[in-house]
Amino acid sequence: MLLDDERRDYKRMIAETQMEVTRLTSGEVLTAKLVNLSASGCAFLTDLTIEPDEELEVLIRSPSERLEPLRRSGQVARVTQEEEGRLIAIHFSGASD
């Protein structure tokens, strides 16, 4: 499912799957639930405390072995407390909005 938002340059795709997140300052790797994905960033749910502006790297594996996993680094743009946990929005490095 694609979401269209007039304020965005890219459409967001609902993509509920597991992903790996690496904190670039410490090297800590955690598993999180991907919520949505676009060309310029993604959002995921976690119970861990992640701060705005923190530098992260995400790894999203495809269900198909024929497709390479997506590995991107970026900066936390927004943290929102949700019922399911903290919703973390990342803006990928080098992406323009």
LUMGU-559147 format. One record per residue (C-alpha): chain; x, y, z; residue in three letters. Coordinates in steps of 0.1 Angstrom, whole numbers, plus 5000, padded with zeros to 4 digits. Layout:
<rs>
R  unit    px    py    pz  code
R     A     X     Y     Z   ALA
...
</rs>
This chain:
<rs>
R  unit    px    py    pz  code
R     A  5000  5000  5000   MET
R     A  5013  5034  4991   LEU
R     A  5006  5066  5011   LEU
R     A  5006  5099  4993   ASP
R     A  5012  5131  5012   ASP
R     A  5014  5165  4995   GLU
R     A  5043  5176  5017   ARG
R     A  5065  5148  5005   ARG
R     A  5086  5143  4974   ASP
R     A  5083  5105  4976   TYR
R     A  5055  5082  4983   LYS
R     A  5057  5060  5014   ARG
R     A  5051  5023  5012   MET
R     A  5036  5004  5041   ILE
R     A  5062  4977  5048   ALA
R     A  5057  4958  5081   GLU
R     A  5087  4935  5085   THR
R     A  5116  4930  5109   GLN
R     A  5148  4951  5103   MET
R     A  5181  4956  5119   GLU
R     A  5192  4990  5132   VAL
R     A  5228  4999  5141   THR
R     A  5236  5028  5163   ARG
R     A  5267  5043  5146   LEU
R     A  5282  5059  5177   THR
R     A  5282  5027  5197   SER
R     A  5279  4999  5171   GLY
R     A  5249  4985  5191   GLU
R     A  5227  4964  5168   VAL
R     A  5190  4960  5175   LEU
R     A  5160  4945  5159   THR
R     A  5129  4967  5152   ALA
R     A  5096  4966  5133   LYS
R     A  5097  4985  5100   LEU
R     A  5064  5005  5096   VAL
R     A  5070  5024  5063   ASN
R     A  5097  5031  5037   LEU
R     A  5103  5057  5010   SER
R     A  5132  5068  4988   ALA
R     A  5142  5094  5014   SER
R     A  5137  5075  5047   GLY
R     A  5118  5051  5068   CYS
R     A  5099  5047  5101   ALA
R     A  5102  5019  5126   PHE
R     A  5089  5009  5161   LEU
R     A  5111  5001  5190   THR
R     A  5110  5001  5228   ASP
R     A  5145  5015  5231   LEU
R     A  5153  5051  5237   THR
R     A  5167  5067  5205   ILE
R     A  5173  5104  5204   GLU
R     A  5165  5129  5177   PRO
R     A  5195  5136  5154   ASP
R     A  5211  5102  5163   GLU
R     A  5230  5086  5134   GLU
R     A  5218  5051  5125   LEU
R     A  5222  5025  5098   GLU
R     A  5193  5003  5088   VAL
R     A  5193  4969  5071   LEU
R     A  5161  4957  5055   ILE
R     A  5162  4922  5040   ARG
R     A  5140  4912  5011   SER
R     A  5119  4881  5014   PRO
R     A  5134  4871  4980   SER
R     A  5170  4860  4979   GLU
R     A  5172  4874  4944   ARG
R     A  5170  4910  4958   LEU
R     A  5199  4925  4977   GLU
R     A  5191  4938  5012   PRO
R     A  5186  4976  5016   LEU
R     A  5214  4991  5037   ARG
R     A  5212  5029  5043   ARG
R     A  5225  5053  5069   SER
R     A  5206  5083  5081   GLY
R     A  5197  5106  5110   GLN
R     A  5167  5104  5133   VAL
R     A  5143  5131  5122   ALA
R     A  5114  5125  5147   ARG
R     A  5106  5103  5177   VAL
R     A  5069  5098  5186   THR
R     A  5055  5078  5215   GLN
R     A  5029  5054  5202   GLU
R     A  5008  5027  5219   GLU
R     A  5031  5000  5204   GLU
R     A  5064  5017  5213   GLY
R     A  5085  5046  5201   ARG
R     A  5080  5054  5164   LEU
R     A  5114  5065  5150   ILE
R     A  5115  5084  5116   ALA
R     A  5148  5084  5098   ILE
R     A  5159  5106  5070   HIS
R     A  5184  5088  5048   PHE
R     A  5218  5105  5042   SER
R     A  5220  5121  5008   GLY
R     A  5183  5119  5003   ALA
R     A  5165  5152  4993   SER
R     A  5130  5161  5003   ASP
</rs>
